[in-house]
Amino acid sequence: MAAIMGQLKQCPIHFTFQVIGKKFTLLIMRNMIFFGQRRFNEFLTIEGINPKTLSQRLKEMQKNGLIDRKVYPGTPVRIEYFLTEKGMALRPLLDQMMLFSVQNYPEQVCKDGAPKTLDDLYRLG
């Protein structure tokens, strides 16, 4: 691993964390990927998020190339957010995070307290 790190400008794990590690970023992505949310007000259902923070995170995610923003003219103007290819590339990471919790902490995250597989979760959903 030391030889690999010598070929890099910085740790790729740390860099990824800089891109997605701010509070609420992964939850916004979760809501886009798993719940199909696209509009600002839909994201306000994320527990603990406020409009100012949501606006900041959406701007950061757009700047980092994780999402695109589309404005639909009209009255009122409608704005929707879409995951880019980069953003969708993080889906396996979210799947693995979900899997880690349901397999290692089922008592805390599963109503029946039993470990689950991804197939189990997608069958339930």
VMD Tcl script that draws the C-alpha trace (Angstrom):
set ca {
  {0.00 0.00 0.00}
  {2.87 2.39 0.73}
  {4.08 2.02 -2.88}
  {0.61 2.88 -4.18}
  {0.33 5.91 -1.90}
  {3.68 7.12 -3.23}
  {2.09 7.43 -6.69}
  {-0.79 9.60 -5.49}
  {-1.05 13.33 -4.78}
  {-3.28 12.61 -1.80}
  {-5.15 9.79 -0.13}
  {-8.14 8.91 -2.35}
  {-10.24 7.89 0.67}
  {-9.66 11.26 2.30}
  {-10.44 13.05 -0.97}
  {-13.72 11.15 -1.39}
  {-14.61 12.07 2.17}
  {-13.95 15.74 1.35}
  {-16.42 15.49 -1.56}
  {-19.22 13.56 0.20}
  {-18.42 13.79 3.91}
  {-20.21 16.98 4.86}
  {-23.31 16.60 6.95}
  {-26.41 15.77 4.88}
  {-24.62 15.22 1.53}
  {-25.04 11.44 1.62}
  {-28.61 11.76 2.88}
  {-29.48 14.04 -0.05}
  {-27.93 11.46 -2.37}
  {-29.84 8.69 -0.59}
  {-33.10 10.54 -1.13}
  {-32.31 11.09 -4.80}
  {-31.23 7.48 -5.45}
  {-33.66 5.50 -3.32}
  {-36.67 7.83 -2.97}
  {-36.54 9.60 -6.35}
  {-36.57 13.05 -4.78}
  {-35.56 15.90 -7.09}
  {-36.99 19.12 -5.65}
  {-35.73 21.40 -2.91}
  {-38.81 21.07 -0.70}
  {-38.68 17.27 -0.92}
  {-35.17 17.28 0.57}
  {-36.43 19.29 3.55}
  {-37.93 16.00 4.82}
  {-34.38 14.97 5.83}
  {-34.35 15.07 9.61}
  {-32.43 18.05 10.98}
  {-31.72 19.82 7.70}
  {-32.63 23.47 7.29}
  {-33.12 25.42 4.03}
  {-29.80 27.29 4.31}
  {-27.77 24.13 4.81}
  {-29.69 22.32 2.07}
  {-28.99 25.16 -0.35}
  {-25.27 25.06 0.52}
  {-25.04 21.28 0.09}
  {-26.84 21.34 -3.26}
  {-24.46 24.05 -4.52}
  {-21.43 22.05 -3.30}
  {-22.74 18.87 -4.88}
  {-23.27 20.70 -8.17}
  {-19.78 22.25 -7.98}
  {-18.30 18.77 -7.35}
  {-20.15 17.36 -10.37}
  {-22.39 15.01 -8.36}
  {-25.65 16.65 -9.43}
  {-27.03 18.90 -12.15}
  {-29.73 21.50 -11.73}
  {-32.48 22.09 -14.26}
  {-34.69 25.17 -14.23}
  {-38.16 24.90 -15.74}
  {-39.63 28.28 -16.68}
  {-43.08 29.13 -15.52}
  {-44.85 30.69 -12.60}
  {-43.56 29.75 -10.18}
  {-40.19 28.66 -11.58}
  {-39.58 24.97 -10.94}
  {-36.08 23.65 -10.20}
  {-35.12 19.98 -10.13}
  {-31.86 18.28 -9.29}
  {-30.53 15.18 -11.02}
  {-27.62 12.90 -10.21}
  {-24.82 12.97 -12.75}
  {-22.82 9.93 -13.80}
  {-20.35 10.80 -11.01}
  {-23.18 10.97 -8.52}
  {-24.63 7.64 -9.64}
  {-21.16 6.09 -9.34}
  {-21.60 6.47 -5.57}
  {-24.65 4.18 -5.45}
  {-22.54 1.07 -4.72}
  {-21.01 2.94 -1.79}
  {-24.46 3.72 -0.41}
  {-25.49 0.09 -0.95}
  {-22.44 -1.07 1.00}
  {-23.10 1.41 3.82}
  {-26.67 0.14 4.04}
  {-25.50 -3.47 3.95}
  {-22.90 -2.84 6.66}
  {-25.60 -1.55 9.02}
  {-28.22 -4.21 8.38}
  {-25.68 -7.01 8.76}
  {-23.64 -5.69 11.66}
  {-26.22 -3.67 13.61}
  {-29.58 -5.28 12.77}
  {-30.97 -4.69 16.26}
  {-30.58 -0.94 15.78}
  {-31.73 -0.61 12.15}
  {-34.13 -3.48 11.39}
  {-37.57 -3.61 12.96}
  {-37.34 -7.38 13.43}
  {-33.73 -7.18 14.64}
  {-32.65 -9.78 12.06}
  {-29.71 -9.25 9.67}
  {-30.61 -8.61 6.04}
  {-28.99 -8.86 2.61}
  {-29.32 -6.24 -0.12}
  {-31.72 -8.58 -1.90}
  {-33.85 -8.69 1.26}
  {-33.94 -4.91 1.41}
  {-34.82 -4.42 -2.24}
  {-37.55 -7.06 -1.97}
  {-39.02 -5.14 0.97}
  {-38.85 -1.79 -0.84}
}
mol new
graphics top color blue
foreach p $ca { graphics top sphere $p radius 0.5 }
foreach p [lrange $ca 0 end-1] q [lrange $ca 1 end] { graphics top cylinder $p $q radius 0.2 }
display resetview
